[in-house]
Amino acid sequence: MTSEKTWVGIDVCKDVLDIDLLPQGGTLQQPHHEREVQALIEQLRPLSPSLVVVESTPIVPSHPCRTAA
């Protein structure tokens, strides 16, 4: 029996992290501050993700991260 691999995608905005878990399909959103980043690491540790992809969202006037701030 093979275990299902977990992939994590993190979209980094100035004030918010948007996190997607695949193939579980879970999503999280949390503030982009050092304490919350450390808490996210602790949340992800038990999942033993096979891959973590981090993408920085460019600052463009029409992007949701820009308008939400």
C-alpha positions as CSV (number, residue, x, y, z in Angstrom):
1,M,0.0,0.0,0.0
2,T,1.4,3.4,-0.9
3,S,0.7,6.5,1.1
4,E,-0.7,9.6,-0.6
5,K,1.8,12.4,-1.1
6,T,1.0,15.9,0.0
7,W,1.9,19.0,-2.0
8,V,1.7,22.5,-0.5
9,G,1.3,25.7,-2.5
10,I,1.8,29.0,-0.8
11,D,1.0,32.3,-2.4
12,V,2.8,35.0,-0.5
13,C,1.3,38.5,-0.4
14,K,2.5,41.3,1.6
15,D,0.1,40.8,4.5
16,V,-1.5,37.3,3.8
17,L,-0.4,33.8,3.0
18,D,-2.8,31.7,0.9
19,I,-2.1,28.0,1.4
20,D,-3.4,25.1,-0.7
21,L,-3.0,21.4,0.1
22,L,-3.1,18.8,-2.6
23,P,-4.5,16.3,-3.1
24,Q,-6.5,16.8,0.1
25,G,-8.0,20.0,-1.3
26,G,-7.7,22.0,1.9
27,T,-7.1,25.7,1.9
28,L,-5.9,28.1,4.6
29,Q,-5.3,31.8,4.8
30,Q,-3.3,33.5,7.5
31,P,-1.5,36.7,8.2
32,H,2.1,37.0,6.8
33,H,3.9,37.6,10.1
34,E,6.8,35.6,11.6
35,R,4.7,34.1,14.4
36,E,2.1,32.8,11.9
37,V,4.7,31.5,9.6
38,Q,6.2,29.5,12.4
39,A,2.8,28.2,13.3
40,L,2.2,27.1,9.7
41,I,5.5,25.2,9.7
42,E,4.3,23.3,12.8
43,Q,0.9,22.6,11.2
44,L,2.5,21.2,8.0
45,R,5.2,19.1,9.8
46,P,2.9,16.1,10.5
47,L,1.8,16.0,6.9
48,S,5.4,15.5,5.7
49,P,4.8,17.3,2.4
50,S,6.7,15.9,-0.6
51,L,6.8,19.3,-2.2
52,V,6.3,22.9,-1.0
53,V,6.0,25.6,-3.7
54,V,6.2,29.2,-2.7
55,E,5.1,31.9,-5.1
56,S,5.4,35.6,-4.4
57,T,2.5,37.6,-5.8
58,P,3.6,40.6,-7.8
59,I,2.2,43.9,-6.8
60,V,-0.2,45.0,-9.5
61,P,-3.1,47.4,-8.9
62,S,-5.8,44.9,-9.8
63,H,-4.6,41.9,-7.9
64,P,-6.8,40.7,-4.9
65,C,-3.8,40.9,-2.5
66,R,-3.3,44.5,-3.4
67,T,-6.9,45.5,-3.1
68,A,-7.5,43.5,0.2
69,A,-4.8,45.4,2.1
